Amino acid sequence: MFKRILIPVDGSDTSNKALVSALQMARETGASVRVVHAVNEMAFLGGIDPYGTYSGDLVGMMREGGARVLTDAMAVAQSAGVEVSQALLDEPGQRLGESVAEAARLWSADLIVVGSHGRRGIGRVLLGSGAEQILRLSPVAVLVIRSGPVGDGNHAAD
């Protein structure tokens, strides 16, 4: 059974659904959990000024937001009675999948539980698919938790 579960969180409903699912699994099996949040500067290229630096303190704000997401996830995990740790993944230029795969290797995770928004078409092209990146690059098993309930047309066969 899985003993070290890594959970990427971003504060979204889908991410929170994955967190709750992973915590239930961890509670039932006695697994340890690590919640991670990746600071993704690449997602905010529009915030770069003409001199190649981030306008304002965009990266600082992204780090602060990530710290809040991790604090909230830690509180949920602790209230569930699960052993939990956290990590803010902040490697400039690294994509989400790369950051999560590296975090899984460094922490010796044996499972990653990730939420998927199930974006398609232009939404997927513009926003990318973090879950797909993680699936492709993960050194361990990945459990993908879908955003919608079963039967809403938002399942793997679509």
Secondary structure, DSSP 8 states (H G I E B T S, - for coil): ---EEEEE--SSHHHHHHHHHHHHHHHHHT-EEEEEEE--GGGGGGGB-TTSSBSTTHHHHHHHHHHHHHHHHHHHHHHTT--EEEEEE--TT--HHHHHHHHHHHHT-SEEEEEE----HHHHHHH--HHHHHHHH-SSEEEEEESS-TTSS-STT-
